[in-house]
């Protein structure tokens, strides 16, 4: 039987309804009978006690804002009577809260590709990466001709173009950011082979790209400049055929799930995100970390209001200082562009029951679990430290997914309450926060965390989720892969918030 209402923390003065309710309905919670004053949709909050003007609204055991008018018992608590407590830049103090994470679930065996540099991969694909948007169409033609010539090339996981509109008329940090993310992709282990294609007159020159790339395997990474070739399509197909002959020799071998790096993300969140799917990812992250695995949380603006929790989980003061810098740098970015720091949540979030950024952030950071923060990465950095990491990137689904992939994540675990078909250049596994979404969008959703509302325990759900992730690691496709929704988005400084 599905639960109908939940009070998350003993200190809360609101409960979240798990079904649509109507004015005059009566329910009982903690031996208290409450009659609703208004209609309240699933995922939205109901006052369990009177909240005076200016007093805090409590959810997750923490303030999510304050009442802007007196709120009576049984009233709908949302944007019409609640406002954020957040202000501009903050001074933070380090109050370490370190929980020992011990393994309670075994580290499953999986089948991985092992690269010559010691990295592992969960896919064995050929990627075509333009240095500039001008060659997107040419690259597509190369792939089409290659696929026509190799119609039975099912011994690799596919050939994919990651087109973008950048690489020309970019200067300074903006130009370097584009180059760095593309170089990170070239070095991603899920790409068994890469063809880098330039035009010849762009800012993002192939020669400089190659020179600053670092070590690479010349048998697996090819470069070409279209203006220098008489028949660029034929030259590109020749490169793809050379890569194919190398990549097709790669075979899966035995490994452990903890060797796989996972990005943690949410999008289209609702009032149940912080109750079902995000806590599930927190448990999964703790499980992986207990086996010396690696997880990464990003979307910095969606940490605002819950950042002190993450700071207190930092494993030392240096990591705390890096977290403070990450948070305040992002706030300065908004200030520098004359944008309100706390212009969040989105219209879809609000429709789903999220009233303030604190509420969204407290729900979002449930994905962090209770592990220590071991390192903080800048945008474009690659992972070097096992354990739970933070990554600087905006709260934009496409950019955040791409940033996680560029950091070296093999897969992104993406929770959603409203639904989204989006996928990145690594498998992007969608986890529904509620049963209705999972039933309505089975062609988008890979896993349903709404089962928690039907009486399944978190331990049972975690076991089911681990088994599903193992299947994806071993080669079963996510819905974004089945749909061929594979996109790349790069943070263009000064344009995307």
C-alpha positions as CSV (number, residue, x, y, z in Angstrom):
1,X,0.0,0.0,0.0
2,X,1.3,3.4,-0.9
3,X,2.1,5.9,1.9
4,X,-0.1,9.0,1.7
5,X,1.9,11.5,3.8
6,X,5.3,11.8,5.3
7,X,7.0,13.9,8.0
8,X,10.7,13.6,7.2
9,X,12.3,14.8,10.4
10,X,11.1,15.0,14.0
11,X,11.8,18.8,14.0
12,X,9.7,19.5,10.9
13,X,6.6,21.6,11.2
14,X,5.4,20.5,7.7
15,X,4.6,17.2,6.1
16,X,4.7,16.2,2.4
17,X,1.6,14.7,0.9
18,X,2.2,11.8,-1.4
19,X,-1.2,12.0,-3.0
20,X,-3.4,14.8,-4.4
21,X,-5.6,16.1,-1.6
22,X,-8.6,18.5,-1.5
23,X,-9.9,21.1,0.9
24,X,-11.8,19.6,3.7
25,X,-9.9,16.2,3.6
26,X,-8.8,15.0,7.0
27,X,-5.8,12.9,7.8
28,X,-4.0,11.7,10.9
29,X,-0.3,12.0,11.5
30,X,1.5,11.3,14.8
31,X,-1.9,11.0,16.5
32,X,-2.9,14.5,15.3
33,X,-6.0,14.9,13.2
34,X,-5.6,17.7,10.6
35,X,-8.2,19.1,8.2
36,X,-6.9,20.7,5.0
37,X,-7.8,24.3,4.3
38,X,-7.0,24.2,0.6
39,X,-6.4,21.7,-2.2
40,X,-2.8,20.4,-2.0
41,X,-1.1,18.6,-4.9
42,X,1.2,15.5,-4.5
43,X,4.7,16.5,-3.4
44,X,3.6,19.7,-1.7
45,X,3.8,20.7,2.0
46,X,1.0,21.0,4.7
47,X,1.5,22.8,7.9
48,X,1.4,20.5,11.0
49,X,1.5,23.4,13.4
50,X,0.9,27.2,13.3
51,X,3.8,29.1,11.9
52,X,3.9,32.8,12.7
53,X,5.1,35.4,10.3
54,X,8.9,35.5,10.2
55,X,9.2,32.1,11.9
56,X,11.1,29.3,10.1
57,X,9.4,26.6,8.0
58,X,11.2,23.4,8.9
59,X,11.8,20.4,6.5
60,X,14.6,17.8,6.6
61,X,15.1,19.0,10.2
62,X,16.4,22.4,8.9
63,X,14.9,25.8,7.9
64,X,13.8,26.0,4.3
65,X,12.7,29.6,4.6
66,X,10.4,31.7,6.7
67,X,6.7,32.4,6.8
68,X,5.7,35.6,5.1
69,X,2.2,35.6,6.7
70,X,0.8,33.6,9.6
71,X,0.3,30.0,8.5
72,X,-2.4,27.9,10.2
73,X,-2.5,24.2,10.8
74,X,-3.7,22.3,7.7
75,X,-2.7,25.1,5.2
76,X,-0.8,24.6,2.1
77,X,2.8,25.8,2.6
78,X,4.4,27.1,-0.6
79,X,5.7,30.1,-2.5
80,X,2.6,32.2,-1.6
81,X,3.4,32.2,2.1
82,X,7.1,31.2,2.3
83,X,10.3,33.0,1.3
84,X,14.0,32.2,1.4
85,X,16.3,33.1,4.3
86,X,19.3,33.2,2.1
87,X,21.4,36.4,1.5
88,X,24.5,37.2,-0.5
89,X,28.1,36.0,0.3
90,X,28.6,34.1,3.6
91,X,31.5,33.6,6.0
92,X,31.7,29.9,6.9
93,X,33.3,28.0,9.8
94,X,34.6,24.4,9.7
95,X,32.8,22.1,12.1
96,X,33.9,18.6,11.1
97,X,31.2,15.9,11.1
98,X,32.9,12.6,10.0
99,X,30.8,9.5,9.9
100,X,32.6,6.2,9.5
101,X,31.4,4.4,6.3
102,X,31.7,0.7,6.5
103,X,30.8,-1.8,3.8
104,X,27.5,-3.6,4.5
105,X,26.9,-4.7,0.9
106,X,29.5,-6.7,-1.1
107,X,31.3,-5.1,-4.1
108,X,29.7,-6.8,-7.1
109,X,31.8,-8.2,-10.0
110,X,31.4,-6.5,-13.4
111,X,32.8,-6.8,-16.9
112,X,35.0,-3.8,-17.8
113,X,37.4,-2.7,-20.6
114,X,40.9,-2.0,-19.3
115,X,42.9,0.6,-21.1
116,X,46.7,0.6,-21.5
117,X,47.1,3.6,-19.1
118,X,45.4,1.7,-16.3
119,X,41.9,3.3,-16.6
120,X,38.8,1.2,-17.0
121,X,35.8,1.8,-19.3
122,X,32.2,0.6,-19.4
123,X,31.7,1.4,-23.1
124,X,34.0,0.8,-26.1
125,X,32.9,3.6,-28.6
126,X,34.5,5.7,-31.3
127,X,33.9,9.4,-30.7
128,X,34.2,12.2,-33.3
129,X,35.0,15.5,-31.7
130,X,35.0,18.7,-33.7
131,X,37.3,21.5,-32.5
132,X,34.9,24.0,-34.0
133,X,31.2,24.0,-34.8
134,X,31.9,24.7,-38.5
135,X,32.8,21.1,-39.2
136,X,29.7,19.4,-37.5
137,X,28.0,18.6,-40.8
138,X,31.3,17.3,-42.4
139,X,31.8,15.0,-39.4
140,X,28.3,13.7,-39.7
141,X,28.9,12.8,-43.4
142,X,32.1,11.0,-42.4
143,X,30.2,8.8,-39.9
144,X,27.4,8.1,-42.4
145,X,29.8,6.9,-45.0
146,X,31.8,4.9,-42.5
147,X,28.6,3.2,-41.2
148,X,27.5,2.4,-44.8
149,X,30.8,0.8,-45.5
150,X,30.8,-1.1,-42.1
151,X,27.1,-2.0,-41.7
152,X,28.0,-5.0,-39.5
153,X,30.3,-3.2,-37.1
154,X,28.5,-4.5,-34.1
155,X,31.7,-5.6,-32.3
156,X,32.1,-2.1,-30.9
157,X,29.6,0.0,-29.0
158,X,29.0,2.6,-31.8
159,X,30.4,5.7,-33.5
160,X,29.1,9.0,-32.2
161,X,29.5,12.6,-33.1
162,X,29.5,15.2,-30.3
163,X,28.8,18.4,-32.1
164,X,28.8,21.9,-30.5
165,X,28.7,25.5,-31.7
166,X,31.9,26.7,-30.1
167,X,35.6,26.8,-30.9
168,X,35.6,30.0,-33.0
169,X,35.6,33.7,-31.9
170,X,36.4,32.7,-28.3
171,X,39.2,34.3,-26.4
172,X,40.9,34.0,-23.0
173,X,39.4,31.7,-20.4
174,X,36.3,31.1,-22.6
175,X,38.5,29.6,-25.3
176,X,40.6,27.6,-22.9
177,X,37.4,26.2,-21.2
178,X,36.1,24.9,-24.6
179,X,39.5,23.3,-25.4
180,X,39.8,21.8,-21.9
181,X,36.4,20.1,-22.0
182,X,37.0,18.7,-25.5
183,X,40.5,17.4,-24.4
184,X,38.9,15.8,-21.4
185,X,36.6,13.9,-23.7
186,X,39.5,12.8,-25.9
187,X,41.1,11.2,-22.8
188,X,37.8,9.6,-21.6
189,X,38.2,5.8,-21.3
190,X,34.7,5.1,-22.7
191,X,36.1,6.3,-26.0
192,X,38.2,3.4,-27.3
193,X,39.1,5.7,-30.3
194,X,38.7,9.4,-31.1
195,X,38.8,11.4,-34.3
196,X,39.5,15.1,-33.7
197,X,38.3,17.3,-36.6
198,X,39.3,20.9,-37.2
199,X,38.5,23.4,-40.0
200,X,41.8,25.3,-40.1
201,X,41.0,28.9,-39.4
202,X,39.3,28.7,-36.0
203,X,40.7,29.9,-32.6
204,X,40.7,26.3,-31.4
205,X,43.5,25.2,-33.7
206,X,44.2,21.4,-34.0
207,X,47.9,21.9,-33.7
208,X,47.6,23.7,-30.3
209,X,44.9,21.3,-29.2
210,X,47.3,18.3,-29.9
211,X,50.3,20.0,-28.4
212,X,48.5,20.7,-25.1
213,X,46.6,17.4,-24.9
214,X,49.2,15.5,-22.9
215,X,50.0,11.9,-23.4
216,X,47.8,10.0,-25.9
217,X,47.9,6.8,-27.9
218,X,48.4,7.7,-31.6
219,X,46.7,4.5,-32.6
220,X,43.6,5.5,-30.8
221,X,43.5,9.3,-31.3
222,X,43.6,10.8,-34.9
223,X,43.6,14.4,-36.0
224,X,42.6,16.1,-39.2
225,X,42.2,19.7,-40.6
226,X,39.6,19.9,-43.3
227,X,41.0,23.0,-45.1
228,X,44.2,21.1,-45.7
229,X,42.6,18.1,-47.5
230,X,41.3,17.8,-51.0
231,X,38.6,15.2,-50.0
232,X,38.1,15.6,-46.2
233,X,35.2,13.1,-46.2
234,X,37.3,10.3,-47.6
235,X,40.2,11.2,-45.3
236,X,37.8,11.1,-42.3
237,X,36.4,7.8,-43.2
238,X,40.0,6.4,-43.6
239,X,40.8,7.6,-40.0
240,X,37.5,6.0,-38.7
241,X,38.4,2.7,-40.4
242,X,41.9,2.8,-38.8
243,X,40.3,3.4,-35.4
244,X,37.7,0.7,-35.9
245,X,40.4,-1.9,-36.6
246,X,42.0,-1.1,-33.2
247,X,38.9,-0.6,-31.1
248,X,37.3,-3.8,-32.3
249,X,40.1,-5.8,-30.6
250,X,39.1,-4.6,-27.1
251,X,37.3,-7.2,-24.9
252,X,35.6,-7.0,-21.5
253,X,37.4,-8.5,-18.6
254,X,36.5,-9.1,-14.9
255,X,36.5,-6.1,-12.6
256,X,34.6,-4.6,-9.6
257,X,31.8,-2.1,-9.5
258,X,33.8,0.2,-7.3
259,X,36.3,0.7,-10.2
260,X,33.5,2.7,-12.0
261,X,33.2,6.4,-11.3
262,X,29.7,7.8,-11.0
263,X,28.4,11.4,-11.3
264,X,25.4,12.4,-9.2
265,X,22.9,14.8,-10.6
266,X,19.2,15.8,-10.5
267,X,16.9,17.7,-12.9
268,X,13.2,18.4,-13.1
269,X,13.1,17.9,-9.3
270,X,9.8,17.7,-7.3
271,X,8.8,17.6,-3.7
272,X,9.6,13.8,-3.5
273,X,13.2,14.1,-4.9
274,X,14.7,14.6,-1.4
275,X,12.5,11.8,0.0
276,X,13.0,8.9,-2.5
277,X,15.5,9.1,-5.4
278,X,18.1,11.5,-3.9
279,X,18.5,9.6,-0.6
280,X,18.8,6.4,-2.7
281,X,21.8,7.9,-4.5
282,X,23.2,9.0,-1.1
283,X,23.0,5.4,0.0
284,X,24.6,4.2,-3.3
285,X,27.4,6.8,-2.9
286,X,28.1,5.7,0.6
287,X,28.1,2.0,-0.5
288,X,30.6,2.8,-3.3
289,X,32.8,4.9,-1.1
290,X,32.9,2.1,1.5
291,X,34.7,0.0,-1.2
292,X,37.1,2.9,-2.1
293,X,35.0,3.9,-5.1
294,X,34.4,7.3,-6.5
295,X,31.3,9.5,-6.8
296,X,31.0,13.2,-7.8
297,X,28.3,15.8,-6.9
298,X,28.0,19.0,-8.9
299,X,25.4,21.8,-9.7
300,X,26.8,24.3,-7.2
301,X,23.9,26.8,-7.2
302,X,21.7,23.9,-6.0
303,X,24.0,23.5,-2.9
304,X,23.2,27.1,-1.8
305,X,21.4,26.8,1.5
306,X,22.8,23.3,2.3
307,X,26.5,24.1,1.7
308,X,27.4,24.1,5.4
309,X,26.4,20.4,5.6
310,X,28.9,19.6,2.8
311,X,31.5,21.8,4.4
312,X,31.2,20.0,7.7
313,X,31.7,16.7,5.8
314,X,35.1,17.8,4.4
315,X,37.8,15.5,5.5
316,X,40.3,18.3,6.3
317,X,40.5,22.1,6.5
318,X,42.1,22.4,3.1
319,X,39.2,20.7,1.5
320,X,36.8,22.9,3.5
321,X,38.6,26.0,2.2
322,X,38.3,24.7,-1.4
323,X,34.6,24.1,-0.9
324,X,34.1,27.7,0.5
325,X,36.0,29.0,-2.5
326,X,33.8,27.0,-4.9
327,X,30.5,28.2,-3.3
328,X,31.5,31.9,-3.0
329,X,33.1,32.0,-6.5
330,X,29.8,30.9,-8.0
331,X,27.9,33.5,-6.0
332,X,30.4,36.1,-7.2
333,X,29.7,34.9,-10.8
334,X,26.0,35.7,-10.3
335,X,26.8,39.1,-8.8
336,X,29.2,40.0,-11.5
337,X,26.5,39.4,-14.1
338,X,23.8,41.3,-12.2
339,X,21.8,38.1,-11.6
340,X,20.0,37.3,-8.3
341,X,21.9,34.5,-6.5
342,X,18.8,32.8,-5.3
343,X,16.5,33.0,-8.4
344,X,15.7,29.3,-8.0
345,X,13.8,27.0,-7.9
346,X,12.5,26.7,-11.5
347,X,8.8,26.9,-12.5
348,X,8.8,23.1,-12.8
349,X,10.3,22.7,-9.4
350,X,7.7,24.9,-7.9
351,X,4.9,23.1,-9.6
352,X,6.4,19.9,-8.1
353,X,6.2,21.3,-4.6
354,X,9.6,23.0,-4.0
355,X,9.2,26.5,-2.5
356,X,12.7,27.8,-1.9
357,X,16.3,27.2,-2.8
358,X,17.0,25.9,0.7
359,X,14.4,23.3,0.2
360,X,15.7,22.4,-3.2
361,X,19.3,22.3,-2.0
362,X,18.6,20.2,1.1
363,X,16.8,17.7,-1.1
364,X,19.6,17.9,-3.7
365,X,22.4,17.3,-1.3
366,X,20.7,14.1,-0.1
367,X,22.7,12.6,-3.0
368,X,25.9,13.2,-1.0
369,X,25.1,10.6,1.6
370,X,27.2,10.8,4.7
371,X,30.7,10.3,3.3
372,X,33.5,12.7,3.7
373,X,34.3,15.2,0.9
374,X,37.7,14.1,-0.2
375,X,38.4,16.7,-3.0
376,X,36.9,19.7,-4.8
377,X,37.4,20.0,-8.6
378,X,37.2,23.1,-10.7
379,X,35.3,23.0,-13.9
380,X,37.3,21.0,-16.4
381,X,39.4,19.2,-13.8
382,X,39.7,15.4,-14.0
383,X,39.3,13.1,-11.0
384,X,42.4,12.1,-9.1
385,X,41.1,11.3,-5.6
386,X,38.9,8.2,-4.8
387,X,35.9,8.8,-2.5
388,X,33.2,11.4,-2.6
389,X,34.1,14.6,-4.6
390,X,32.5,17.9,-5.4
391,X,32.7,19.5,-8.8
392,X,32.2,23.1,-9.8
393,X,29.5,23.5,-12.5
394,X,26.2,25.3,-12.9
395,X,22.7,24.0,-12.2
396,X,22.1,23.3,-15.9
397,X,21.3,19.7,-16.7
398,X,23.3,19.5,-20.0
399,X,26.3,21.4,-18.8
400,X,26.5,19.5,-15.5
401,X,26.2,16.1,-17.2
402,X,29.0,17.1,-19.6
403,X,31.1,18.4,-16.8
404,X,30.8,15.1,-14.9
405,X,31.7,13.1,-18.0
406,X,34.7,15.4,-18.6
407,X,35.8,14.9,-15.0
408,X,36.1,11.2,-15.8
409,X,32.7,9.8,-14.6
410,X,31.8,6.7,-16.6
411,X,28.1,7.1,-15.9
412,X,25.8,9.8,-14.6
413,X,23.0,8.8,-12.2
414,X,20.3,11.4,-12.7
415,X,17.2,11.7,-10.5
416,X,14.0,13.4,-11.8
417,X,10.5,14.0,-10.5
418,X,9.1,15.9,-13.5
419,X,10.9,13.8,-16.2
420,X,13.6,14.6,-18.8
421,X,14.7,12.7,-21.9
422,X,18.2,14.3,-21.9
423,X,21.4,12.2,-22.0
424,X,25.1,13.1,-22.1
425,X,28.2,11.6,-23.8
426,X,28.3,8.9,-21.0
427,X,25.4,6.7,-20.1
428,X,22.9,8.8,-18.2
429,X,20.7,6.6,-16.0
430,X,17.3,8.3,-15.1
431,X,15.8,7.5,-11.7
432,X,12.2,8.5,-11.1
433,X,11.2,10.0,-7.7
434,X,7.6,8.8,-8.0
435,X,5.5,5.9,-9.4
436,X,3.4,8.1,-11.7
437,X,6.4,9.4,-13.7
438,X,7.9,5.9,-14.0
439,X,4.6,4.6,-15.4
440,X,4.0,7.6,-17.7
441,X,7.6,7.8,-19.2
442,X,9.0,4.2,-19.3
443,X,10.9,5.2,-22.4
444,X,12.8,7.9,-20.4
445,X,13.1,6.3,-17.0
446,X,15.5,3.5,-16.1
447,X,14.7,2.9,-12.4
448,X,11.8,3.8,-10.1
449,X,12.7,5.1,-6.6
450,X,9.0,5.6,-6.0
451,X,8.9,2.0,-4.8
452,X,9.9,3.5,-1.5
453,X,6.4,4.9,-1.2
454,X,4.9,1.4,-1.6
455,X,6.5,0.0,1.4
456,X,9.8,-1.2,0.0
457,X,12.7,-0.5,2.4
458,X,15.7,1.5,1.4
459,X,18.0,-1.5,1.8
460,X,15.8,-3.5,-0.6
461,X,15.7,-0.6,-3.0
462,X,19.5,-0.2,-2.8
463,X,20.0,-3.9,-3.6
464,X,17.7,-3.6,-6.6
465,X,19.4,-0.4,-7.8
466,X,22.9,-1.9,-7.5
467,X,21.8,-4.9,-9.6
468,X,20.4,-2.6,-12.2
469,X,23.6,-0.5,-12.3
470,X,25.7,-3.6,-12.7
471,X,23.6,-4.5,-15.8
472,X,24.3,-1.1,-17.3
473,X,28.0,-1.3,-16.6
474,X,28.1,-4.7,-18.2
475,X,26.6,-3.3,-21.5
476,X,22.9,-3.0,-21.1
477,X,21.9,0.3,-22.6
478,X,20.3,3.2,-20.6
479,X,17.2,4.8,-22.1
480,X,19.2,7.8,-23.3
481,X,21.4,5.4,-25.2
482,X,18.5,3.4,-26.6
483,X,16.9,6.7,-27.8
484,X,20.3,8.0,-29.0
485,X,19.9,11.1,-26.9
486,X,23.6,11.9,-26.6
487,X,24.5,15.6,-26.2
488,X,27.5,17.8,-25.2
489,X,27.1,21.2,-23.6
490,X,30.0,23.5,-22.5
491,X,29.8,26.3,-20.0
492,X,30.3,29.5,-22.0
493,X,31.4,32.1,-19.4
494,X,29.1,35.0,-19.2
495,X,26.2,33.4,-21.2
496,X,24.9,30.4,-19.3
497,X,23.8,30.6,-15.7
